[in-house]
């Protein structure tokens, strides 16, 4: 079972975290199920870019982003070459290292 390592994030997981996720799982859903409150304003249909993450290791094992994901990534804050939408990432057999951005497209979060 692949391991997902989350780098420390001051609000969402200050100590960082390592999770086991089954092959084929959607990264966003897996993070939410593990109690990581990643934003997902569009309910995980690749229409908002609020679930933007940086795949720091293991990205070569993932399917490349499709046109829809690339279009939404253009709206993400802090975009870099390792940026993906967590709702579009399907976990494969390779371990991943994920960094959650400090800021998202939404300025405020509902409690």
C-alpha positions, -999 to 999 in steps of 0.1 A, spaced: 0 0 0 15 33 -10 25 58 17 16 95 14 39 117 33 26 152 41 52 178 48 44 200 78 18 227 73 12 253 100 -26 249 101 -36 216 85 -9 192 99 18 211 119 39 180 126 35 165 91 20 131 87 24 98 69 -7 80 56 -14 47 39 -37 51 9 -50 23 -13 -40 22 -49 -66 40 -71 -77 63 -42 -83 100 -50 -57 120 -31 -82 147 -20 -107 122 -6 -80 102 11 -66 133 28 -101 143 40 -108 108 53 -76 110 73 -87 143 89 -67 167 68 -90 196 61 -79 203 26 -101 228 8 -123 214 -20 -149 241 -28 -162 224 -60 -167 191 -42 -138 174 -60 -149 179 -97 -118 199 -108 -136 232 -111 -120 254 -85 -83 248 -78 -88 250 -40 -73 215 -35 -40 225 -51 -10 206 -38 27 202 -47 38 167 -54 74 169 -42 83 132 -48 67 104 -68 50 126 -94 65 106 -122 43 76 -112 11 97 -117 -10 101 -148 -2 135 -163 -27 162 -158 -54 164 -184 -66 197 -201 -93 203 -175 -68 201 -146 -43 222 -164 -69 249 -170 -79 250 -133 -42 250 -122 -38 283 -140 -61 297 -112 -40 282 -83 -18 304 -60 18 295 -58 18 274 -90 50 255 -98 61 226 -120 50 201 -93 15 215 -88 -15 192 -91 -51 193 -80 -56 167 -53 -91 158 -67 -74 148 -100 -46 127 -85 -52 90 -83 -27 72 -61 -7 45 -78 19 20 -64 46 47 -57 49 66 -24 42 103 -27 55 133 -8 30 161 -7 33 197 3 1 216 10 3 253 0 1 279 27 -25 298 8 -54 287 -15 -76 304 -40 -101 311 -13 -92 340 11 -115 328 39 -125 294 51 -157 286 67 -154 271 102 
